[in-house]
């Protein structure tokens, strides 16, 4: 054994502090004996923190011995690395998959009807998974839980890595558990705030009064009798591509920053704002970039994913503290994190999604929540997950948890997106969305590069006029105005004008897109 291998093994063994578990250590290849076709599997992870070694070996086994011979039902905290999701999808290894994904291959397989995929607001998903609702046809249990861990404590508890996800729920429901100790990254012990699974009527209050408050433990208890294997996983975190903000994203960010400054000026927000929650993507990056040059200081973040832009915020000195469910960094972001580990992690707390996404702390702390949808309509219904009414994009994720309960619920999107035939062929402001993830009752503010629509206190017809005026692209504004006024006239005549629609015409823009490659109608007749 060479010197590097000896050092690596030594670090691996140091991470297992319960000597009684040494007998469970085995080579990763030996875990293949535990798996059978049709099993229900639970993986740790949410963006990062997912098992990487055992799933890769299972994929190697299927690739070698015949595609289609092993198919599993897989449940995770949210999306996980495409090193697992996309590869397993390509090999036909996924039967059911919950509750989120971000890979091209798995998305293609879902839309081709090859994978039975489902999603739900993540806080509700975590809760219901703990109740056993997603595996009712398997007796409410998970056959095997595969957990990436930073270490195992003296009492056998599991310390997660770069995400918690639904580890406690998996441990509660699993018959067998395989633990991958990832000794490639620094120990994360002390970084987590975990809680167990409790059933009504015995659920406890989440007594969180600030972003820094802890209510749980730094590890997750686990019955050692459930652990059938502990393997070493000397793997780097999986980086996520990070696109630079485009011109529209910068304009959207400017509108939001101006709005927040206006709210501070009018006494509805403190000078350091309230805790921020931001989704993923170029617009979210642009908003954080805007905060870097804004007058706001001593900011706090309570969010699902820790992205590269939060490293920038820490470096700027404007960010005080972050609570997050996971790290989701680019390759360069991962290098920055590891190179300045103490600097960034000393002011960061990792929690399971049953805490980060729970309505109680979100509402109590008064989050300013900002996320990007596929489209929204003139009455402020929002579609975050489905394209053209039937094709899945990624899933609803946790945005609904925040939108319904935030102090300010903000959705931001470009006013148009290109189609193959037209640079502005797809309007993101439509008469009626083809799928509703967030209702009109959840939304406070809608933003595009064209402007910002503050919807607070407005009736449906007032919202429609403001959304069309502030958010629609100039090439679609006349079309949407004409729709609204024609719908209003028809509905007034039939005494049904609370939220006017012409149901026989409402999806005509989508039909035009299918037939002519653009949503630009000549008229509504």
Order of alpha helices (4+ residues) and beta strands (2+ residues): alpha-beta-alpha-beta-alpha-beta-alpha-beta-alpha-beta-beta-alpha-beta-beta-beta-alpha-beta-alpha-beta-beta-alpha-beta-beta-alpha-alpha-beta-alpha-alpha-beta-beta-beta-beta-beta-alpha-beta-beta-beta-beta-beta-beta-alpha-alpha-alpha
